């Protein structure tokens, strides 16, 4: 996976959730997720951290790539708030 957008999409799909559900968990609008996955917008590091928490992947993997963790913990069920600074 060579872009952060592709890694977000992969992690989201492995969790079995759609863009709308991810956007709801992050308290953002769905088009924002679509833009991220298409690599059409820059992200704040705080957003990367929140996405990683929700999708239960290491933030470093999400930001920089590398091998996908062999065992991913269950996703976080609570809805995080305030990813905007």
TALINSUL-V638918 format. One record per pair of residues at least 6 apart in sequence whose ideal C-beta (glycine too) atoms are under 6 Angstrom apart, sorted by the first residue. I is the first residue (numbers start at 1). J is the second residue. If there is no record, write none. Layout:
I|J ; I|J
This chain:
1|7 ; 1|10 ; 1|65 ; 3|39 ; 5|36 ; 5|37 ; 5|38 ; 5|39 ; 7|62 ; 8|36 ; 8|37 ; 9|37 ; 11|55 ; 11|57 ; 12|22 ; 15|55 ; 15|75 ; 19|30 ; 19|33 ; 19|34 ; 20|30 ; 22|33 ; 23|30 ; 23|33 ; 25|54 ; 25|79 ; 26|50 ; 26|83 ; 27|81 ; 35|41 ; 46|83 ; 46|85 ; 47|83 ; 48|59 ; 48|62 ; 48|63 ; 49|59 ; 50|80 ; 50|83 ; 52|59 ; 52|62 ; 53|76 ; 54|76 ; 56|72 ; 56|73 ; 56|75
